[in-house]
Amino acid sequence: MKKLLTLGTALLLAACSSMPSWMPGGGWTTLIDGDKGLDNFTRVGDANWRAEGGAIVADKARDNSYLVTKDSYKDAVIRVEFWAAPLTNSGVFVRAQDRNKVGANNAYEVNIYDARPGQEYATGGIVDHAKVSQSYKAANKWNTYEITLKGSTISVVLNGQKTVEMQNAKFLEGPFALQFGNHGKAPGEVIKFRKVQVKPL
């Protein structure tokens, strides 16, 4: 009996150690899972965020709009699965200083915007802070961002490839926000989020 218990414990430990880092139970909190999770955010702006087709979706607004986390984070890893159209203007704004008026001047904007004028801060870049050295395209497919915040260091990995890393200590803590934005004077195309998770460090 003792040998069976020991074997069972060993198998359980092996299973846990082989689980992907993003699986629940590894310190991760899931905020969006499929079409569930809108209640984990505060809406800022008038975008038509809704549950649709196994994701949280927006495609209309008069101006930039956001889903802002109810909690604030300092050092953390943020994992975001998203789908964008060619003219989508979106992003993940981290360490926001004003949850009611989110912007690139009071947060770090990890961009999702293939068609951005000024491609140096397009998808994969951190607007006004970290330029991409090549073109990354997110349109018409599911993508994964992993954004690591640790002290003054912020790194961005898109689909397993590091796009930028920067040092900046202006903003060290705050909620993060998911954006629906305009492309020029018209609303950008659809943005979809199907999994959003955060793990404090």
C-alpha positions as CSV (number, residue, x, y, z in Angstrom):
1,M,0.0,0.0,0.0
2,K,2.8,2.4,0.9
3,K,4.5,1.7,-2.4
4,L,1.3,2.5,-4.3
5,L,0.9,5.8,-2.5
6,T,4.6,6.7,-3.2
7,L,4.1,5.8,-6.9
8,G,0.8,7.8,-7.0
9,T,2.6,10.8,-5.5
10,A,5.4,10.6,-8.0
11,L,3.1,10.4,-10.9
12,L,1.1,13.4,-9.7
13,L,4.2,15.4,-9.3
14,A,5.5,14.5,-12.7
15,A,2.1,15.4,-14.3
16,C,2.1,18.8,-12.6
17,S,5.7,19.5,-13.6
18,S,4.9,18.8,-17.3
19,M,1.9,21.0,-17.4
20,P,2.2,24.1,-19.7
21,S,3.0,27.3,-17.7
22,W,-0.2,28.9,-18.8
23,M,-2.4,26.2,-17.4
24,P,-4.6,27.1,-14.3
25,G,-2.9,26.2,-11.1
26,G,0.5,27.6,-12.0
27,G,-0.2,30.9,-10.3
28,W,-2.2,32.1,-13.3
29,T,-5.5,33.9,-13.0
30,T,-7.8,33.6,-16.0
31,L,-9.7,36.8,-16.8
32,I,-11.1,35.8,-20.2
33,D,-11.8,32.2,-21.2
34,G,-13.6,31.8,-24.5
35,D,-16.7,34.0,-24.4
36,K,-16.6,34.4,-20.6
37,G,-15.0,37.1,-18.6
38,L,-16.5,40.5,-19.3
39,D,-17.4,40.8,-15.7
40,N,-13.7,40.8,-14.8
41,F,-13.2,44.2,-16.4
42,T,-14.5,47.7,-16.2
43,R,-15.7,49.2,-19.6
44,V,-14.3,52.6,-20.5
45,G,-15.7,54.1,-23.7
46,D,-18.6,53.0,-25.9
47,A,-17.2,50.0,-27.8
48,N,-19.7,47.2,-28.3
49,W,-17.8,44.5,-26.3
50,R,-19.8,41.3,-26.3
51,A,-19.5,37.5,-26.1
52,E,-19.5,36.0,-29.5
53,G,-18.2,32.9,-31.2
54,G,-16.1,31.7,-28.3
55,A,-14.4,35.1,-27.7
56,I,-14.9,38.6,-26.4
57,V,-15.4,40.8,-29.4
58,A,-15.7,44.5,-30.4
59,D,-16.0,46.1,-33.8
60,K,-17.8,49.5,-33.2
61,A,-17.2,52.6,-31.2
62,R,-17.1,56.3,-31.6
63,D,-13.6,56.6,-30.1
64,N,-10.9,54.5,-28.4
65,S,-12.5,52.2,-25.8
66,Y,-11.1,49.8,-23.3
67,L,-11.7,46.8,-21.0
68,V,-9.7,47.7,-17.9
69,T,-8.8,45.1,-15.2
70,K,-10.3,45.6,-11.8
71,D,-7.0,44.8,-10.1
72,S,-3.7,46.6,-10.4
73,Y,-0.4,44.8,-11.1
74,K,3.2,45.5,-10.5
75,D,5.5,42.7,-11.6
76,A,3.6,40.2,-13.6
77,V,3.3,38.1,-16.8
78,I,0.3,38.8,-19.0
79,R,-0.8,36.3,-21.6
80,V,-3.3,37.3,-24.3
81,E,-4.7,35.3,-27.2
82,F,-6.2,37.6,-29.8
83,W,-7.5,37.7,-33.4
84,A,-7.2,40.9,-35.5
85,A,-8.4,42.0,-38.9
86,P,-6.0,43.9,-41.3
87,L,-7.3,47.3,-40.2
88,T,-7.8,46.5,-36.5
89,N,-6.4,49.1,-34.1
90,S,-6.0,47.5,-30.7
91,G,-3.4,46.9,-28.0
92,V,-2.7,45.8,-24.4
93,F,-2.0,48.9,-22.2
94,V,0.0,47.9,-19.2
95,R,0.5,49.7,-15.9
96,A,-2.2,52.3,-16.7
97,Q,-2.1,55.3,-14.3
98,D,-5.7,56.4,-14.9
99,R,-8.2,53.6,-15.3
100,N,-10.8,56.1,-16.5
101,K,-8.7,57.7,-19.2
102,V,-6.3,55.1,-20.6
103,G,-3.7,56.2,-23.2
104,A,-0.1,55.8,-24.5
105,N,0.8,58.9,-22.4
106,N,-0.1,57.3,-19.1
107,A,0.5,53.6,-19.8
108,Y,2.8,51.4,-21.9
109,E,0.9,50.4,-25.1
110,V,1.9,47.0,-26.5
111,N,0.4,47.5,-29.9
112,I,-1.9,45.3,-32.1
113,Y,-2.1,47.5,-35.2
114,D,-0.6,46.0,-38.5
115,A,-1.8,49.1,-40.5
116,R,-0.4,51.7,-38.1
117,P,1.1,54.8,-39.8
118,G,4.6,54.7,-38.4
119,Q,5.4,51.0,-38.7
120,E,8.2,51.2,-36.1
121,Y,5.5,51.1,-33.4
122,A,3.1,48.7,-35.2
123,T,2.2,45.2,-33.9
124,G,4.9,44.0,-31.5
125,G,6.1,47.4,-30.5
126,I,5.5,49.5,-27.4
127,V,4.3,52.8,-28.6
128,D,6.7,55.7,-28.1
129,H,9.1,53.5,-26.2
130,A,10.3,50.4,-28.0
131,K,10.5,50.1,-31.8
132,V,10.2,46.9,-33.7
133,S,13.1,46.0,-36.0
134,Q,11.0,44.1,-38.5
135,S,7.4,43.8,-39.5
136,Y,5.2,41.5,-37.5
137,K,1.7,40.8,-38.9
138,A,-1.2,39.5,-36.7
139,A,-4.1,39.8,-39.2
140,N,-6.5,37.0,-39.9
141,K,-5.1,34.5,-37.4
142,W,-5.0,33.7,-33.7
143,N,-1.9,35.1,-32.0
144,T,-0.5,35.0,-28.5
145,Y,1.2,37.9,-26.6
146,E,3.3,37.2,-23.5
147,I,4.2,40.4,-21.8
148,T,6.6,40.3,-18.9
149,L,6.7,43.2,-16.4
150,K,9.6,43.1,-13.9
151,G,10.7,46.3,-12.3
152,S,11.7,48.7,-15.0
153,T,12.1,45.9,-17.6
154,I,9.2,45.1,-20.0
155,S,9.6,42.4,-22.7
156,V,7.1,41.4,-25.4
157,V,6.9,38.0,-27.0
158,L,4.6,37.5,-30.0
159,N,3.8,33.9,-31.0
160,G,7.0,32.7,-29.3
161,Q,9.3,35.4,-30.8
162,K,10.6,38.3,-28.7
163,T,9.7,41.5,-30.5
164,V,11.0,44.2,-28.1
165,E,12.5,44.6,-24.6
166,M,12.9,48.0,-22.9
167,Q,13.9,49.7,-19.7
168,N,11.7,52.4,-18.3
169,A,10.7,53.2,-14.7
170,K,8.1,55.9,-15.3
171,F,5.2,53.6,-14.6
172,L,5.8,50.7,-12.2
173,E,2.2,49.6,-11.3
174,G,-1.3,49.8,-12.5
175,P,-4.2,47.8,-14.2
176,F,-3.9,46.7,-17.7
177,A,-6.4,47.3,-20.5
178,L,-7.6,45.8,-23.8
179,Q,-8.3,48.3,-26.5
180,F,-10.7,48.8,-29.4
181,G,-9.5,51.8,-31.4
182,N,-10.1,53.8,-34.6
183,H,-8.2,53.5,-37.9
184,G,-8.0,57.1,-39.0
185,K,-11.4,58.7,-38.6
186,A,-13.3,55.4,-38.9
187,P,-13.6,52.6,-36.4
188,G,-11.0,49.9,-36.8
189,E,-11.9,46.4,-37.8
190,V,-12.8,43.6,-35.4
191,I,-10.7,42.6,-32.4
192,K,-11.3,39.3,-30.6
193,F,-9.8,38.0,-27.3
194,R,-10.4,34.4,-26.4
195,K,-8.0,33.9,-23.4
196,V,-6.4,36.5,-21.1
197,Q,-4.4,35.4,-18.1
198,V,-2.1,37.1,-15.6
199,K,0.5,35.8,-13.2
200,P,2.0,38.1,-10.5
201,L,5.8,37.6,-10.2
